[in-house]
Amino acid sequence: MDYEITAEEVKGKLDAGENFTLLDVREPWEFETAKIFRAKLMPMGEVPSRAHQELDPEDHIVVVCHHGVRSMNVTVWLRQQGFEKAQSMRGGIDAWSRRVDGKVPVY
């Protein structure tokens, strides 16, 4: 499985009703500013202490941040922890806002 997935691919999975975890690793203020329906907020700094309690290593996990840097770092860490189906959404919520859902604010 690739380390990255596009915003359009994520939209397709949501539209198809696929079961996966959409993990938003931005800060709470960012999440309040712009978010994707169904996303679970877990700020990047909290991932190491929360991942093993709140995430299933068997689940497909799509990690989202602002532009894709934090989400890639978290994806790499999750994979090292045995979450083999973790992927980073390329371009982050910014790509989502610009290419998938224009109602989600760009910031």
Secondary structure as UniProt FT lines:
FT   STRAND          4..5
FT   HELIX           7..15
FT   TURN            16..17
FT   STRAND          21..24
FT   HELIX           28..33
FT   TURN            37..38
FT   STRAND          40..41
FT   HELIX           44..46
FT   HELIX           47..54
FT   TURN            57..58
FT   STRAND          61..64
FT   HELIX           69..80
FT   TURN            81..82
FT   TURN            84..85
FT   STRAND          86..89
FT   TURN            90..91
FT   HELIX           92..99
FT   TURN            102..103
//
